[in-house]
């Protein structure tokens, strides 16, 4: 029990803790000048609440602010560096919410060697939460500005994006709907001519994939024994389940094979298109009146391009896409009259843009992707038909926890009066993409071992790419060098995460790290952005279209 309790904010503002006068005032008021040890002071500031009372022999308890605890962690300190952007409202909001959740109270003693303590909810809250908050704010403003009547969120990434917007703007003037759609489902449904078959056949695929599995997954048509001779003639393989290389010659042969079986592909496409159009009518998109928005993470905007082909002309003209980012390839659709805009940037360069998400798109898609399996098609009963997915329960539990954390972050940031700073007529805080990505960028740039281990058992699949249950990440090979390694003063594990994407290791460097360094430097330094993008996108096709001398170099360097 205490005889008296003083609160510093209730005292005269001229009496301050930092010069010690406040403590002199209390000691005098309580006649404790000769026994200061009977006074206990509790505060969060090292100088004013610890150093000064200690000088006067007053007992003290240091109760640091969550933000101070966060800055003890070198990884988080680099994300929200107190020397950069201090005082900016948006930055203060994101840093404060993260610190409060991860470093306050019982969490104040968490590990200093990682960012998320191997907890996917923490990952979702602090890394994905700011991104979905910033995107939701941008998206809400754009939909209101455009006068959109209904906005459709593309499966599967759109599930979280819709949930985020529902949380950010629950009383919005536009209607929000979730649309079952996938690259596989809509591109097959949109096949009407040979060019459509060739375009789908030329998409990248995983090396060593079984031929029939790739053909069936991509076109919905199974090759049978009667087709074997044609397969042998075109693909130069002995069985329907032969494993394919992904070199330029094999890819060209696969495209020829698809064209040879165009009748079967067209027949299946007509059946899938009929069911898909009926579904679009049922959800109110096909016959929609007024402006329509479609939402996805983005990149090439191919799904939007295929979707609008299935819609009446008046609906096509009133449809606009809203994305996190679109790559330079998406500009082709704009030239054809399609409309789209993106939060990070529209039609941005894959080679030169600094965004951590754009450089790690596959990881970002995995984090945002809903727990459903891949949509294959819409059935005749207008229900979604999903592909069987190995290990889906494990992925669902992991991703579900991440999404829970992300939505918690948005709820915390829009609660009470905070929401007025982010939305509505008096909004004065804008979350720009570079700030929103700060924690994600810190994670992929300096992946701590404990954080990496969260992903070690996670797998991904891609029907169109022929990928089945492939490990999402892998630890880099240990160095065999005998040279002395520098020890970091903060004790951090020096760990780099590699992300699998069609067999290529993707990280912060330019291009495939398995390609010669001089080659990558030459492309980056001397070629225009469109050529750089082609090199990054498909190295086989890049050299196939290159001058003869470059083709010889590629053949030799492989």
ABEGO torsion letter per residue (X at the ends): XBABBBBAAABBAABBAAAGAAAAAAAAAAGAAABAAABBBBBABAAAAAAAAAAAGBBBBBBBBAAAAAAABAAAAAABBAABGBGBAAAAAAAAAAAAAAABEAAAABBAABAAGGBAAAAAAAAAAAAAAAAAAAAAAAAAAAGBABBBBBOAAAAAAAAAAAAABAABABBBBBBBBBAAAAAAAABABAAAAAAAAABBBBBGBBAAAAAAAAAGBBBBAAAAAAAAAAAGBABAABBBBABAAAAAAAAAAAAAAAAAAAAAAAAAAAAAAAAAAAAGAAABBEBBBBBBAEGAGAAAAAAAAABBAAAAAABBBBBABBBAAAAAAAAAGBBBBBAAEBGBBAAABABAAAAAAAAAAAAABBABBBBABBBAAGBBBBBBBBGAAAAAAAAAAAAAAAAAAAAAAABEAAAAAABEAABABBBBAAAAAAAAAAAAABBBAAAAAAAAABBBBBAAAGBBGBBABBBBBBBABABBBBBBAAGBBBBBBBBBBGGBBBBABBEBAABBAAAAAAAAAABBAAAAAAAAABAAAAAAABBAAAAAAAAAAX
